[in-house]
Amino acid sequence: MKFFIRIATIAASFAMLAFALHLTTPISGAQNAAFHNAPASAKSAKNPFQGQDAEAGHSVYQNRCAACHGPAGEGAGNIPSLTAGKTQGASDGELFWYITKGDLNNGMPSWEGIPEKERWEIINFLRVLGGSKPGSPRVRLSAEEAVATAAEAPAPKAPFTDYRYEKPGVTRKITLADLPEPFATSSSGNGPQVVARPENAWLQVPAGFKVELYASGLNDPRLIRTAPNGDFFVAESRKDTILVFRGITADGKPQQTETFATDLHHPFGITFYPPGPNPQWVYVGNTDSVVRFPYKNGDMKATAPPEHIADIPGGSGHVTRDVQFSLDGKKMFVSVGSASNIDDPDTTPAEKNRADVLEFNPDGSAMRVFAYGIRNCVGMALNAKTGELWCSVNERDALGDNLVPDYITHVQEGGFYGWPWWYMGGHQDPRHKGKHPELQSKVITPDVILQPHNASLGMTFYDGKQFPKEYAGDIFAAEHGSWNKSVRVGYELIRVPLHQTGHATGEYEDFMTGFVVDNGHVWGRPVGVTVAPDGSLLVTDDGSKSIWRVSYTGK
């Protein structure tokens, strides 16, 4: 009995360690410096086993830590992930000091009794969490080091860029020939600290456009979609709520706001069925299901409980699920991101039917995989000109600053886009060396290659009449920004010109910038984008908890 009590105590202690390590997300040097009051000597201590095979650390981790933290550090319930955030922002010495000394006030006992080598080996494994197996290169740059890097970093070599050089109207194009070798640079843990908008900060757009604050004080506003009658449906994912905004006043504010539905399960995708001017249903993508509500034009509150349509893979990892219908309304598409960075679906049951776009009948029947190897298709949109489904995709991390690029692409039925074994036109991920050679020739190169670690999220096709005619049919996409870049990139709205053909030629353009304060701090993070009935754009921002409106004045 004492043995089992001890095991429970250990489990609880590691749970508290996870909570303490992740209570806040570290991204600035100051926060890193105060890691549980670790002394300067601990911060600068070097891991004598750094760079060695992490298999030993993997074994120690599984024996001592996995019961609470999960076998891949994914966490569970109130135990956050160890794959990013404060754990990855701290130095090896600080982690070693904390594991050794403990913190009883936070429920963390001293683990000085664990052999010193094993403590260091656990830290080695913490640095490779999210890889397919032990031995993946560690995240080398802490948040503090990444912030310091930005002050001294030279200008990025084109076509790659960073926030210092993002400017409205600048056109960029990345090709396969531009991609570096894996691990050409260190990877970094440089997640952003979101701060209040500085007094003199405002968003920048091309000449002739202006930006206004449409709504503020929201709770994690994520995807936004325009209903056929012109209302704006917004998913507040953390609050499990769908809001509806109606109209735009003379001073650019909503005329009316209502809560459409509550008690959902991390809702994200929103779409209307059947396609056309008179829908009968609103479909919502929860993180583990698709549900629908009866709907007629003008409804601002759900008139009945949600009807369950289909189960979809849930669990840890990427949680957003977008939903779209084919133009003829006969097929429903659901995007499901991977559960990990590069776990092998062959050996990881949690990856079944993930990193895919799934296809269903509108009633949820006849599920099949429409396209696969798409690590995380966050936002989807239908091209009205061609009928093609498009995805805005987050690619994998930890191969260096400039790998692997995120992308926007049309999605081919039966198409394979590489994850996790390959990427970008048949480049093999070295963490899966030798696996699935028969798939190399099948990897589809995306239409538009974006900056690595942009975190491309929501997207829409511009079908309004307000912007100049050259914008007709173009893509607008929100780049949320990510953590795995030493000098951050993204945190902007981009435009992908389709030249009135419905097809991309690979280039994209910075359109709305200005969310970044410096390499450690941002004041906003764009997520979703939609076209208003008057032809302006509305952009959700889960950093400042706002919705921004971009209009064209010609001035």
C-alpha positions in Angstrom: 0.0 0.0 0.0 2.8 2.4 0.8 4.3 1.8 -2.6 1.0 2.8 -4.3 0.7 5.9 -2.1 4.3 6.8 -3.1 3.4 6.4 -6.8 0.4 8.6 -6.4 2.5 11.2 -4.6 5.1 11.1 -7.4 2.3 11.5 -10.0 0.8 14.4 -8.2 4.2 16.0 -7.9 4.9 15.8 -11.6 1.4 17.2 -12.3 2.2 20.1 -10.1 5.6 20.5 -11.9 3.8 20.7 -15.2 1.4 23.3 -13.9 4.2 25.3 -12.3 6.3 25.1 -15.5 3.5 26.2 -17.7 1.4 28.6 -15.6 2.5 31.4 -17.9 4.1 31.3 -21.3 7.7 32.7 -21.2 8.8 34.6 -24.0 10.8 37.6 -22.8 14.3 37.6 -21.4 13.0 39.0 -18.1 10.6 36.2 -17.6 13.3 33.6 -18.4 15.7 35.3 -16.0 13.1 34.8 -13.1 12.5 31.1 -13.8 11.4 30.0 -10.3 14.0 32.3 -8.8 16.8 30.2 -10.2 20.2 31.8 -9.4 22.5 33.1 -12.2 24.8 30.2 -11.6 22.1 27.7 -12.4 21.0 29.7 -15.5 24.5 29.4 -17.0 25.2 25.8 -16.0 25.9 23.6 -19.0 24.5 20.2 -19.6 27.5 17.8 -19.6 25.5 15.3 -21.6 24.1 17.7 -24.2 24.2 16.4 -27.8 24.3 12.8 -26.8 21.7 10.3 -27.9 18.5 11.1 -26.0 17.5 7.4 -25.8 18.7 7.3 -22.2 16.6 10.3 -21.4 13.6 8.8 -23.1 13.9 5.7 -20.9 14.2 7.8 -17.7 11.3 10.0 -18.8 9.0 7.0 -19.5 9.8 5.5 -16.1 9.5 8.6 -14.0 7.4 11.2 -15.9 5.2 9.8 -18.6 2.4 8.6 -16.2 1.4 12.3 -15.7 3.0 14.2 -18.6 2.1 11.7 -21.3 4.5 9.6 -23.3 5.2 12.5 -25.7 4.9 15.3 -23.2 1.4 16.2 -24.4 -0.1 16.6 -21.0 -3.7 15.8 -20.1 -6.5 17.5 -18.3 -5.0 20.3 -16.3 -1.4 19.2 -17.1 -0.2 21.3 -20.0 2.2 20.2 -22.7 5.9 20.2 -22.1 6.7 20.6 -25.8 6.8 24.4 -25.8 6.2 27.4 -23.4 8.1 27.8 -20.2 9.9 24.5 -20.2 11.5 25.2 -23.6 12.2 28.8 -22.8 14.2 27.9 -19.7 17.9 27.0 -19.9 19.1 23.5 -19.2 20.7 24.7 -16.0 17.5 26.2 -14.7 15.6 23.1 -15.4 18.2 21.0 -13.7 18.2 23.3 -10.7 14.4 23.2 -10.4 14.2 19.4 -10.7 17.0 19.1 -8.1 15.8 21.7 -5.5 12.1 21.4 -6.0 9.5 23.9 -4.7 7.2 22.6 -2.0 5.0 25.7 -2.3 4.2 24.6 -5.8 3.9 20.9 -4.8 7.2 20.0 -6.4 9.5 17.9 -4.2 13.3 17.8 -4.5 14.4 15.1 -6.9 18.0 15.2 -5.7 17.8 11.5 -5.1 17.6 10.8 -8.8 21.2 10.3 -10.1 22.6 13.5 -11.6 23.2 12.0 -15.0 19.5 10.9 -15.1 18.4 14.4 -14.3 20.4 15.8 -17.2 19.2 13.0 -19.5 15.5 13.9 -18.7 16.3 17.5 -19.8 17.8 16.1 -23.0 14.6 14.4 -23.7 12.5 17.5 -22.9 14.4 19.2 -25.7 13.3 16.7 -28.3 9.7 16.2 -27.3 7.4 16.3 -30.3 9.8 14.3 -32.5 9.0 10.9 -33.8 11.6 9.3 -31.5 14.5 10.2 -29.2 17.5 11.6 -31.0 15.8 14.5 -32.8 17.9 17.7 -32.4 17.1 19.6 -29.3 15.6 23.1 -29.3 18.9 25.0 -28.9 17.8 28.6 -28.4 15.9 29.7 -25.4 13.4 32.5 -25.5 16.0 34.9 -24.0 18.6 33.9 -26.5 16.2 34.3 -29.3 15.2 37.8 -28.2 18.9 38.7 -27.9 19.5 37.3 -31.4 17.1 39.7 -33.0 19.0 42.8 -31.8 22.1 41.5 -33.5 20.7 39.5 -36.4 21.7 40.5 -39.9 19.0 41.1 -42.5 17.5 37.8 -43.5 18.6 36.4 -46.9 15.8 36.6 -49.4 13.3 35.2 -50.0 13.1 34.6 -46.3 12.2 37.5 -44.0 11.2 38.5 -40.5 9.0 41.0 -38.7 11.5 43.8 -39.2 11.1 43.8 -43.0 7.4 43.0 -43.3 5.7 45.9 -45.0 2.4 46.4 -46.8 2.7 45.9 -50.6 6.0 43.9 -50.5 5.7 40.8 -52.8 7.5 37.6 -51.8 7.9 34.3 -53.5 9.6 31.2 -52.1 10.5 28.2 -54.3 11.8 24.7 -53.7 15.3 25.9 -54.7 15.3 28.3 -51.8 14.9 25.7 -49.1 17.9 25.2 -46.8 19.1 21.8 -45.6 17.5 20.5 -42.4 19.3 21.8 -39.2 21.1 24.5 -41.2 20.3 26.7 -38.2 19.3 26.0 -34.7 15.7 25.8 -33.8 14.4 28.1 -31.1 11.7 28.4 -28.5 10.6 32.0 -29.0 6.9 32.1 -28.3 5.4 35.6 -28.1 4.4 37.5 -25.0 1.2 39.3 -25.8 1.1 42.8 -24.3 -1.3 45.7 -24.5 -1.2 47.7 -27.7 1.4 50.5 -27.3 0.0 54.0 -27.5 1.6 54.8 -30.8 1.1 51.5 -32.5 -1.4 51.0 -35.3 -1.9 48.6 -38.1 -0.3 49.4 -41.5 -2.0 48.7 -44.9 -1.3 49.7 -48.5 -2.0 53.2 -49.7 -5.7 53.8 -50.2 -6.8 51.4 -47.4 -7.6 52.2 -43.7 -8.0 50.1 -40.6 -10.6 50.6 -37.9 -11.4 48.7 -34.7 -14.7 46.9 -35.3 -15.1 45.2 -31.9 -13.0 44.6 -28.8 -13.2 43.0 -25.4 -13.9 39.5 -26.8 -12.9 36.1 -25.5 -10.4 34.4 -27.8 -12.1 35.3 -31.1 -11.0 32.8 -33.7 -12.6 31.9 -37.0 -15.1 34.4 -38.6 -17.6 33.7 -41.4 -20.2 35.8 -43.2 -23.7 34.4 -43.3 -25.7 34.7 -46.6 -27.7 37.6 -45.1 -24.5 39.5 -44.1 -24.3 38.7 -40.4 -20.8 37.8 -39.0 -20.5 34.5 -37.1 -17.5 34.3 -34.8 -16.2 31.4 -32.8 -15.0 32.2 -29.3 -13.2 28.9 -29.0 -12.0 29.0 -25.4 -15.4 30.1 -24.2 -17.1 27.3 -26.3 -19.4 30.0 -27.8 -20.5 31.3 -31.2 -21.3 35.0 -31.4 -23.2 36.9 -34.2 -22.4 40.5 -35.2 -24.8 42.4 -37.4 -24.1 45.4 -39.5 -21.5 48.2 -39.6 -22.4 51.6 -38.2 -21.2 54.9 -39.7 -18.3 54.9 -37.2 -17.4 51.3 -38.1 -18.9 49.4 -35.1 -21.5 46.5 -35.0 -25.1 47.5 -35.0 -26.1 44.5 -32.9 -24.3 41.6 -31.1 -25.8 38.4 -29.8 -24.7 35.0 -28.5 -25.9 32.4 -31.0 -24.9 29.2 -29.1 -22.9 28.1 -26.0 -21.7 24.9 -24.4 -19.9 23.7 -27.5 -16.5 21.9 -27.4 -13.8 24.2 -28.6 -15.7 25.3 -31.7 -13.9 26.7 -34.7 -15.3 26.0 -38.2 -18.6 27.6 -39.1 -20.5 27.2 -42.4 -24.0 27.3 -43.8 -26.0 24.6 -45.6 -27.1 24.2 -48.2 -24.8 26.6 -50.1 -26.6 29.6 -51.5 -28.8 32.5 -50.3 -31.3 30.5 -48.2 -29.5 28.1 -45.8 -31.4 25.8 -43.4 -28.5 24.9 -41.1 -25.4 26.3 -39.5 -22.7 23.6 -39.2 -20.0 24.0 -36.5 -16.7 22.1 -36.2 -16.1 21.2 -32.5 -12.7 19.7 -31.8 -14.1 16.2 -31.7 -17.4 16.4 -33.7 -19.4 18.3 -36.3 -22.8 19.5 -35.1 -25.5 21.6 -36.8 -28.2 24.1 -35.7 -31.5 24.8 -37.5 -31.1 28.2 -39.1 -32.9 30.7 -41.3 -31.6 34.0 -42.5 -31.6 36.6 -39.7 -31.4 34.2 -36.8 -29.1 35.6 -34.1 -29.8 32.9 -31.5 -30.0 29.2 -32.0 -33.6 28.0 -32.1 -32.9 24.4 -31.0 -30.1 22.3 -29.4 -27.2 21.2 -31.7 -27.7 18.0 -33.7 -24.8 15.7 -33.7 -23.7 15.0 -37.3 -20.3 13.2 -37.1 -17.6 12.2 -34.7 -14.1 13.3 -35.8 -10.7 12.6 -34.2 -10.1 14.7 -31.1 -7.5 14.6 -28.3 -4.3 16.4 -27.9 -2.3 18.4 -30.5 -4.0 20.6 -33.0 -7.6 21.3 -32.0 -9.1 23.4 -34.7 -11.6 21.8 -37.1 -12.9 23.8 -40.1 -15.9 22.8 -42.1 -16.8 23.5 -45.7 -19.2 22.2 -48.4 -18.6 21.5 -52.0 -20.2 24.1 -54.3 -23.0 21.7 -55.2 -23.6 20.9 -51.5 -23.2 17.2 -52.0 -20.0 16.8 -49.9 -18.8 18.1 -46.5 -15.1 18.6 -45.9 -13.6 18.7 -42.4 -10.0 19.6 -41.7 -8.3 17.6 -38.8 -4.8 18.6 -37.8 -2.1 16.2 -36.5 -1.8 15.2 -32.9 1.9 15.9 -32.9 4.8 17.5 -34.7 6.1 14.5 -36.6 4.8 11.3 -35.0 4.6 8.4 -37.4 1.0 7.4 -38.1 2.2 3.8 -38.7 3.0 3.4 -35.0 1.0 6.1 -33.3 -2.8 5.3 -33.0 -3.6 8.9 -32.0 -2.7 10.0 -35.5 -5.4 7.9 -37.2 -7.5 10.1 -39.6 -5.5 13.1 -38.5 -3.3 15.4 -40.6 -6.1 14.9 -43.2 -9.0 16.5 -44.9 -11.9 14.2 -44.3 -15.0 14.0 -46.6 -18.6 13.2 -45.5 -22.1 13.4 -46.8 -23.9 16.3 -45.4 -25.7 14.0 -42.9 -22.3 12.8 -41.6 -22.3 9.4 -43.4 -19.8 7.9 -45.7 -16.6 9.3 -44.2 -13.4 8.9 -46.2 -10.0 10.6 -46.4 -10.2 13.2 -49.1 -6.5 14.2 -48.9 -3.7 13.3 -46.5 -0.3 14.3 -45.2 -1.5 17.8 -44.5 -0.1 18.5 -41.0 -2.6 21.1 -39.9 -5.1 22.6 -42.4 -6.5 25.2 -40.1 -8.6 27.3 -42.5 -10.4 26.1 -45.6 -12.2 27.9 -48.4 -14.0 27.1 -51.6 -12.9 28.8 -54.8 -16.1 29.9 -56.5 -14.4 30.2 -59.8 -12.9 26.7 -60.0 -14.8 24.8 -57.3 -11.6 23.8 -55.7 -11.1 23.3 -52.0 -8.1 25.3 -50.5 -6.3 25.0 -47.3 -4.1 27.3 -45.1 -1.6 24.9 -43.5 0.8 24.9 -40.5 3.8 22.7 -41.2 6.2 21.0 -38.8 8.8 22.5 -36.5 12.3 21.9 -35.1 14.2 21.6 -38.5 15.6 25.1 -38.2 14.6 28.7 -38.7 13.7 28.3 -42.4 12.2 24.8 -42.4 9.5 23.7 -43.0 7.5 26.5 -44.8 3.8 26.9 -44.1 1.7 27.0 -47.2 -1.6 27.8 -48.9 -2.8 25.4 -51.6 -5.7 23.9 -53.4 -6.3 20.4 -52.2 -6.4 17.6 -54.7 -8.7 14.6 -54.2 -6.5 11.7 -53.0 -3.5 14.1 -52.8 -0.5 13.4 -50.5 1.2 16.5 -49.1 4.1 14.8 -47.3 3.6 14.9 -43.5 5.3 13.4 -41.6 7.8 11.5 -43.8 8.3 14.1 -46.5 7.8 17.8 -47.2 7.8 20.2 -50.1 8.2 18.2 -53.3 9.8 15.1 -51.9 12.3 16.3 -49.3 12.6 13.7 -46.6 12.4 14.6 -43.0 15.6 13.3 -41.5 13.8 12.2 -38.4 12.0 9.6 -40.6 15.0 8.7 -42.7 14.4 5.7 -44.9 10.6 5.5 -44.3 8.1 5.2 -47.1 10.3 5.8 -50.2 7.4 4.8 -52.4 5.7 8.1 -51.3 8.4 10.5 -52.4 7.2 10.9 -55.9 3.6 11.4 -54.7 4.3 14.5 -52.6 2.5 17.5 -54.0 4.2 20.8 -54.0 1.9 23.5 -52.6 0.7 26.4 -54.7 2.0 29.1 -52.4 5.0 28.5 -50.1 5.0 30.8 -47.1 7.5 31.8 -44.5 8.4 28.9 -42.2 6.7 29.2 -38.8 4.2 31.8 -40.0 1.3 29.8 -38.5 -1.1 30.4 -41.4 -4.7 30.2 -40.1 -7.9 31.5 -41.5 -8.3 32.3 -45.2 -11.0 33.7 -47.6 -11.5 34.5 -51.3 -12.2 38.2 -51.9 -15.6 38.4 -53.6 -16.4 42.0 -52.6 -16.7 45.0 -54.8 -15.1 47.7 -52.6 -11.4 47.0 -53.3 -9.8 47.8 -56.6 -10.6 45.4 -59.4 -7.2 43.7 -59.4 -8.2 42.2 -56.0 -11.2 40.3 -57.3 -10.9 36.6 -56.4 -7.7 37.0 -54.5 -6.9 35.1 -51.2 -6.5 36.9 -47.9 -5.0 34.8 -45.1 -4.2 35.5 -41.5 -0.7 34.6 -40.3 -0.9 34.1 -36.5 2.8 33.8 -35.9 4.6 31.0 -34.1 7.3 30.1 -31.6 9.9 28.1 -33.5 11.8 31.1 -35.1 14.7 33.0 -33.6 13.5 36.3 -35.2 9.8 36.1 -35.4 7.8 36.2 -38.6 4.1 36.4 -39.5 1.7 38.3 -37.3 0.1 39.8 -40.4 -2.6 39.5 -43.0 -1.3 38.5 -46.4 -2.8 38.6 -49.9 -2.3 35.9 -52.5 -3.0 37.3 -56.0 -4.8 34.9 -58.3 -4.8 37.3 -61.3 -8.5 36.8 -61.9 -7.7 33.2 -63.1 -8.5 31.3 -59.9 -5.0 30.0 -59.8 -1.9 31.0 -57.9 1.6 31.5 -59.3 3.5 31.2 -56.0 3.8 34.8 -54.9 2.1 36.5 -51.9 2.1 40.0 -50.6 2.3 41.5 -47.1 -1.0 43.3 -46.7 -1.6 44.3 -43.0 1.3 44.5 -40.6 2.2 46.1 -37.3 1.2 43.6 -34.6 4.8 43.0 -33.5 6.4 45.3 -30.8 9.8 43.6 -30.8 11.2 40.0 -30.9 9.8 39.2 -27.5 6.5 41.0 -27.6 3.4 41.3 -29.8 0.1 43.1 -29.2 -2.1 41.2 -31.6 -2.3 37.8 -33.5 -4.7 37.6 -36.5 -6.7 34.4 -36.8 -9.7 34.6 -39.2 -10.7 36.8 -42.1 -14.0 37.3 -43.9 -15.5 39.6 -46.5 -18.3 41.9 -45.3 -21.3 42.7 -47.6 -19.9 46.2 -48.2 -16.7 44.7 -49.5 -14.5 45.5 -46.5 -12.6 42.8 -44.6 -13.1 41.8 -41.0 -10.1 40.2 -39.2 -10.2 38.5 -35.9 -7.3 38.9 -33.5 -7.0 36.6 -30.4 -4.1 38.6 -29.1 -5.9 41.9 -28.5 -9.3 40.1 -28.4 -10.6 42.3 -31.2 -12.0 42.3 -34.7 -10.4 44.8 -37.2 -12.1 46.2 -40.3 -10.1 47.0 -43.4 -11.8 49.2 -46.0 -10.7 50.9 -49.2 -11.1 54.7 -49.4 -8.8 55.5 -52.3 -7.2 58.3 -50.3 
